Amino acid sequence: MILDAHCHLGRDCVYDFEVTEELLLRTFSENGIDGGIVQPCITRPYLADAREAHDRIRRLCLAHPGRFWGMASLSPHYTPEDYYEEVRRCVRELGFVGVKLTPNGHAVDLMSRDARTVYETARSLGIPVMVHTGMGIPFADPARLYPLVRDFPGVKTVIAHAGSDFFTVQALQLAKAFDHVWLEPSGVGIEGIEGFLAELPPDKLMFSTDVPVQAAGELLKYRRAVKSEAALEQIFSKTAIQVFGLSPDSKQ
């Protein structure tokens, strides 16, 4: 089984790209990906837009039960009350399994007050946080995550892109230092994956495409870098299942 821990749906107003339901489903079918955790692209900074993006993901999940799960993603610069309420709605009413923080897209310094709001919300709701890292420095430097993962030991943190080849060392050190930190290395090359596996067990890594155009390349790099079938299975599906508490349909 192959599960994508980080894929998108919708129109991104920061990076100016779009992923439709048709494109996502076709990409998964062509590449043998069974399902995944879907988050919105960066919406325009209106709460109504974020809600509609989340509702769209919910419709996809309902159409494909046991195959897709939602992840909330919205600006932490809304009031803490509005931010909490929308993430609560996503988790409690829509069945989402996590929340995403994108420092560059959301213009949030990981060492800021509003970044802590994300972690306080996740702690209250008992969900993992996925944090974009790499592109978008200085805000997206994984080293800036240290105070958050130190201060919120009960919140699972997934470091998206694992530093994106720019800051893989920083991402690696966090994953080694904290049991509640995992790496999602989309955008990291084969050499970087080999470096992670030299120092981490495979249950600290999870597979992702991020965007459809990268699907084939992301699959290839793991098949080249990972020598054990058991390790490959762990990275391709089991880590995400364990971290996010998924219940996939094995028939997919």
Order of alpha helices (4+ residues) and beta strands (2+ residues): beta-beta-alpha-beta-alpha-beta-beta-alpha-beta-alpha-beta-alpha-beta-alpha-beta-alpha-alpha-alpha-alpha
